[in-house]
């Protein structure tokens, strides 16, 4: 998704509850904003910025960190 962000970032995603067309960033913020903030607390970032940090952290995570047995 990150590789194709720019081509996906157009208002074409329909929020089923609101019936409003969203961009990818708006849809992900609406649906997963709190989760992204929990994964990357602190500095205000765009959704894409949060995802980039999360992907980097997940790539370096141990198995124990992934299943929550160890603190990050």
MODAVEN-V195064 format. One record per run of one state. SS is the DSSP state (helix for helix, strand for strand, loop for the rest). FROM is the first residue (numbers start at 0). LEN is the number of residues. Records with the same first field share a line. If there is no record, write none. Layout:
SS=FROM-LEN, FROM-LEN
//
This chain:
loop=0-1, 8-4, 15-4, 22-1, 39-7, 60-2, 66-6
helix=1-7, 23-16, 46-14, 62-4
strand=12-3, 19-3
//
